[in-house]
Amino acid sequence: MPTVMNSPLLVDPERKPDDTFLFTLRGESQATYVIQVSQNLSSWMPWQTNVIPASGDMRVMDSDKMQLRFYRAVLLSPAVP
């Protein structure tokens, strides 16, 4: 049985030599999360929507090559039992 998490986690950040940025979105299996981005931590915009696979982890890639960008994940809809 998958573990139910209270909050999504963004873990394992990695910047590639070509400036692509990767991280892992960890959340509730089959739940839908929207990743939001900000350049100042006060104005957030939706960037990408993801359904978490059964493993609970999804690797996310940002190839926009922004010098400064913050990320957060927000639960959009929980998994349906």
Secondary structure, 3 states (H helix, E strand, C coil): CCCCCCCCEEEEEEECCCCCEEEEEECCCCCEEEEEEECCCCCCEEEEEEECCCCCEEEEEECCCCCCCEEEEEEEECCCC
